[in-house]
Amino acid sequence: MKNRFWGRAFSLGGAFLLSVNAHGQVLGSSARQMSKGALETAFYYQGVSKQHLNFEVTDGGTCSSPNVLTLPAPNFQCGSTADVSGRGSGQAMIFKASYQPQERGLIFYTTLGVGDYRVDVGSVTVMNSSVEDQAGILTSAGAKAVIIPDTVVLAPAVALDASLGLQRYWGTSRLDLFQFQLALEASHKFVFKSTEFVIEPYGGMKYLRTQAYLKNLANGSRVGGRQHTVTPFLGFRVPVFEKDVLFAEVSMVEGVTYASGLSVRF
């Protein structure tokens, strides 16, 4: 038992060293069906760098006639809005639990994590041009439906994964990120009998919708906006023990994230 514990710790440490880039909410699992009543837990590191965010800023100044000749001209017409782009970076440690109640059917999962985040934006008063590193929580819930099961021949499994997530960070300001993600995923388990090596690559396409709200806690002002992203993703899972799997995942469109970890099935 002691050797197994240290083996898991070593594998998890290796996962951090092998961490790669990903975008959106990490799947960390293949498209294969789990057995009835199976429970899988995962513990992984996730980071994000230069994630694209969008904030819609409304002009709150005095109305001006469009025929005013005074220079310089105002940035916004009265009551108009403008989009201000932002870039977010952060990291977190996340725990994920997946459960399949029936032999064939949906796989349900939930995640919970803690981390920090920083967002840099343009010259907008409510944001003070940037929000320093803030501690926060990350949580999500979702379900996966296996459309085509994996087979012994080279016919990959196909699954559809949908999730809702919330990230909330506190500091001098409060940042909320509401996320909806839909992913179409395919995977296949390869077993090399000559070396007893097993690897299960997976990949597909993700659609991610992020709604961001940034509130200045000092004066109560708030801005918000949404960002839509479609990105391919790739990953792999490698068993290190009978029920322990090392995984990593990568995608790089409109942002970079670090994600890798260890999952255990019961």
C-alpha positions as CSV (number, residue, x, y, z in Angstrom):
1,M,0.0,0.0,0.0
2,K,2.9,2.4,0.8
3,N,4.5,1.7,-2.5
4,R,1.2,2.4,-4.3
5,F,0.9,5.7,-2.5
6,W,4.3,6.9,-3.5
7,G,3.8,5.6,-7.0
8,R,0.6,7.8,-7.3
9,A,2.5,10.8,-5.8
10,F,5.3,10.3,-8.3
11,S,2.8,10.0,-11.2
12,L,1.0,13.2,-10.2
13,G,4.3,15.0,-9.9
14,G,5.2,13.8,-13.4
15,A,1.8,15.1,-14.6
16,F,2.8,18.6,-13.5
17,L,6.1,18.4,-15.2
18,L,4.4,17.2,-18.4
19,S,1.6,19.8,-18.3
20,V,0.6,21.2,-21.6
21,N,-1.7,23.9,-23.0
22,A,-5.5,23.8,-23.2
23,H,-8.4,26.2,-23.5
24,G,-11.8,26.2,-21.9
25,Q,-12.9,23.7,-19.3
26,V,-10.6,20.7,-19.3
27,L,-12.3,17.3,-20.1
28,G,-9.5,15.1,-18.8
29,S,-11.5,12.0,-19.9
30,S,-12.0,10.0,-23.1
31,A,-15.2,9.2,-25.0
32,R,-15.4,5.7,-23.7
33,Q,-18.3,4.5,-21.6
34,M,-17.8,3.7,-17.9
35,S,-19.3,0.7,-16.2
36,K,-22.5,0.9,-14.3
37,G,-22.0,2.4,-10.8
38,A,-18.4,3.4,-11.6
39,L,-16.9,6.4,-9.9
40,E,-13.9,8.2,-11.3
41,T,-12.0,11.0,-9.4
42,A,-9.4,13.3,-10.9
43,F,-7.0,15.8,-9.3
44,Y,-5.2,18.1,-11.7
45,Y,-3.5,21.4,-12.2
46,Q,-5.0,23.9,-14.6
47,G,-3.7,27.3,-15.7
48,V,-4.7,29.9,-18.3
49,S,-2.6,32.5,-20.1
50,K,-3.9,35.4,-22.2
51,Q,-7.5,34.1,-22.3
52,H,-9.7,36.4,-24.4
53,L,-12.4,38.3,-22.5
54,N,-14.7,41.0,-23.6
55,F,-16.3,43.8,-21.6
56,E,-19.1,46.1,-22.9
57,V,-18.7,49.6,-21.6
58,T,-21.6,52.1,-21.7
59,D,-21.0,55.8,-21.8
60,G,-22.3,57.4,-18.6
61,G,-21.3,61.0,-19.5
62,T,-23.4,64.0,-20.5
63,C,-25.2,63.8,-23.9
64,S,-23.7,65.9,-26.7
65,S,-25.2,67.0,-30.0
66,P,-23.6,65.2,-33.0
67,N,-23.2,68.7,-34.6
68,V,-20.9,69.9,-31.8
69,L,-17.7,71.4,-33.3
70,T,-15.7,71.3,-30.2
71,L,-12.5,69.1,-30.4
72,P,-11.6,66.6,-29.3
73,A,-14.8,64.7,-30.1
74,P,-16.2,62.5,-27.3
75,N,-15.3,58.8,-27.3
76,F,-18.9,57.6,-27.2
77,Q,-22.3,59.1,-28.1
78,C,-24.7,59.5,-25.3
79,G,-26.1,56.1,-24.3
80,S,-23.8,54.2,-26.7
81,T,-21.6,51.3,-25.9
82,A,-18.2,50.0,-26.9
83,D,-16.4,46.7,-26.5
84,V,-13.1,46.5,-24.6
85,S,-11.0,43.4,-24.9
86,G,-9.2,41.9,-22.0
87,R,-6.6,39.1,-21.4
88,G,-6.9,36.9,-18.4
89,S,-4.2,34.7,-16.8
90,G,-4.4,32.4,-13.8
91,Q,-3.9,28.9,-12.3
92,A,-5.9,26.5,-10.1
93,M,-5.9,23.1,-8.5
94,I,-9.1,21.2,-9.4
95,F,-10.9,18.1,-8.1
96,K,-13.3,16.3,-10.5
97,A,-15.7,13.5,-9.7
98,S,-17.5,11.5,-12.5
99,Y,-20.3,8.9,-12.0
100,Q,-22.3,6.7,-14.3
101,P,-25.5,5.4,-12.7
102,Q,-26.7,3.1,-15.5
103,E,-25.1,0.6,-17.8
104,R,-25.7,2.8,-20.8
105,G,-26.6,6.4,-20.4
106,L,-25.2,9.7,-19.2
107,I,-22.0,10.1,-17.3
108,F,-22.5,13.0,-14.7
109,Y,-19.6,15.0,-13.3
110,T,-18.8,18.0,-11.1
111,T,-15.6,19.9,-10.4
112,L,-14.4,22.1,-7.6
113,G,-11.1,24.1,-7.4
114,V,-9.2,27.0,-5.9
115,G,-6.9,29.3,-7.7
116,D,-6.0,32.9,-8.7
117,Y,-6.6,35.1,-11.7
118,R,-5.4,38.4,-13.2
119,V,-7.1,40.4,-16.1
120,D,-5.5,43.2,-18.1
121,V,-7.7,45.5,-20.1
122,G,-7.6,48.8,-21.9
123,S,-8.0,52.2,-20.3
124,V,-11.3,51.8,-18.5
125,T,-11.8,53.6,-15.2
126,V,-13.8,50.8,-13.5
127,M,-11.0,48.4,-14.2
128,N,-8.1,50.6,-13.4
129,S,-6.4,49.1,-16.4
130,S,-5.8,45.8,-14.6
131,V,-6.9,43.6,-11.7
132,E,-4.2,42.2,-9.6
133,D,-3.9,38.5,-8.7
134,Q,-7.1,37.5,-6.9
135,A,-7.9,34.3,-5.0
136,G,-11.0,32.5,-6.1
137,I,-13.1,29.4,-6.5
138,L,-13.9,27.4,-9.7
139,T,-16.8,25.0,-10.0
140,S,-18.7,23.3,-12.8
141,A,-21.2,20.5,-13.5
142,G,-21.9,18.6,-16.7
143,A,-22.8,15.4,-18.4
144,K,-21.4,13.2,-21.2
145,A,-23.3,11.1,-23.6
146,V,-21.5,8.3,-25.5
147,I,-22.8,8.2,-29.0
148,I,-20.6,5.5,-30.4
149,P,-18.8,3.0,-28.1
150,D,-15.1,2.1,-28.5
151,T,-14.4,-1.2,-30.2
152,V,-11.4,-3.6,-30.5
153,V,-10.9,-2.6,-34.1
154,L,-9.8,0.9,-35.1
155,A,-13.3,2.4,-34.6
156,P,-13.1,5.3,-32.1
157,A,-15.6,6.1,-29.5
158,V,-17.6,9.3,-29.9
159,A,-19.2,11.4,-27.2
160,L,-21.0,14.7,-26.6
161,D,-20.0,16.6,-23.5
162,A,-21.9,19.7,-22.1
163,S,-21.1,21.6,-18.9
164,L,-21.8,24.9,-17.0
165,G,-19.1,26.5,-15.0
166,L,-18.6,29.5,-12.6
167,Q,-15.3,31.1,-11.6
168,R,-15.4,33.8,-9.0
169,Y,-12.3,35.8,-7.9
170,W,-12.0,38.4,-5.1
171,G,-9.6,41.2,-4.6
172,T,-10.0,45.0,-4.8
173,S,-12.5,44.0,-7.5
174,R,-14.6,41.0,-8.1
175,L,-14.5,39.0,-11.3
176,D,-17.2,36.5,-12.3
177,L,-16.8,34.2,-15.3
178,F,-19.8,32.2,-16.3
179,Q,-19.0,29.5,-18.9
180,F,-21.0,27.2,-21.1
181,Q,-19.1,24.5,-23.0
182,L,-20.1,22.0,-25.6
183,A,-17.6,19.5,-26.8
184,L,-17.7,16.7,-29.5
185,E,-15.0,14.2,-28.6
186,A,-13.5,11.0,-30.1
187,S,-11.1,8.6,-28.6
188,H,-9.5,5.1,-29.0
189,K,-7.6,2.9,-26.6
190,F,-4.4,1.4,-28.1
191,V,-2.8,-1.6,-26.5
192,F,0.7,-2.6,-27.5
193,K,0.9,-6.3,-26.4
194,S,4.7,-6.6,-27.1
195,T,5.5,-3.9,-24.5
196,E,2.2,-3.9,-22.5
197,F,2.1,-0.2,-23.1
198,V,-1.4,1.4,-23.2
199,I,-2.3,4.8,-24.4
200,E,-5.7,6.4,-25.2
201,P,-5.5,9.6,-27.3
202,Y,-8.6,11.7,-27.5
203,G,-9.6,14.9,-29.2
204,G,-12.4,16.9,-30.9
205,M,-13.9,20.4,-31.0
206,K,-15.1,22.7,-28.2
207,Y,-17.5,25.6,-28.2
208,L,-17.0,27.8,-25.2
209,R,-19.2,30.8,-24.3
210,T,-17.8,33.0,-21.5
211,Q,-19.8,35.7,-19.8
212,A,-17.5,38.0,-17.8
213,Y,-18.5,40.5,-15.1
214,L,-16.0,42.8,-13.4
215,K,-17.2,44.8,-10.3
216,N,-15.3,47.6,-8.5
217,L,-16.0,46.9,-4.9
218,A,-15.0,50.4,-3.8
219,N,-17.6,52.3,-5.8
220,G,-20.0,49.5,-7.0
221,S,-19.5,50.1,-10.7
222,R,-19.6,47.1,-13.0
223,V,-18.9,46.1,-16.6
224,G,-19.5,42.9,-18.4
225,G,-19.4,41.2,-21.8
226,R,-19.2,37.8,-23.5
227,Q,-16.7,35.9,-25.6
228,H,-17.4,33.0,-28.0
229,T,-14.6,30.6,-28.9
230,V,-14.5,27.5,-31.1
231,T,-11.3,25.5,-30.8
232,P,-9.9,22.0,-31.5
233,F,-8.4,20.0,-28.6
234,L,-6.2,17.0,-28.2
235,G,-5.3,14.9,-25.2
236,F,-4.0,11.5,-24.0
237,R,-4.5,9.1,-21.1
238,V,-1.9,6.6,-20.0
239,P,-2.5,4.0,-17.3
240,V,0.1,3.9,-14.6
241,F,-1.6,1.4,-12.3
242,E,-4.6,-0.8,-12.7
243,K,-7.1,2.0,-12.0
244,D,-4.8,5.1,-12.1
245,V,-4.4,7.1,-15.2
246,L,-2.2,10.0,-16.1
247,F,-3.7,12.5,-18.5
248,A,-2.9,15.8,-20.3
249,E,-4.9,17.9,-22.8
250,V,-4.0,20.7,-25.2
251,S,-5.7,23.4,-27.4
252,M,-4.5,26.9,-28.3
253,V,-7.1,29.2,-29.7
254,E,-7.7,32.7,-28.2
255,G,-5.8,31.7,-25.0
256,V,-3.5,29.2,-23.4
257,T,-4.1,27.0,-20.4
258,Y,-2.0,24.4,-18.5
259,A,-3.8,21.2,-17.6
260,S,-2.6,17.7,-16.5
261,G,-3.3,15.4,-13.7
262,L,-4.1,12.0,-12.3
263,S,-7.5,10.1,-12.3
264,V,-8.5,7.1,-10.2
265,R,-11.4,4.9,-10.9
266,F,-13.3,3.0,-8.2
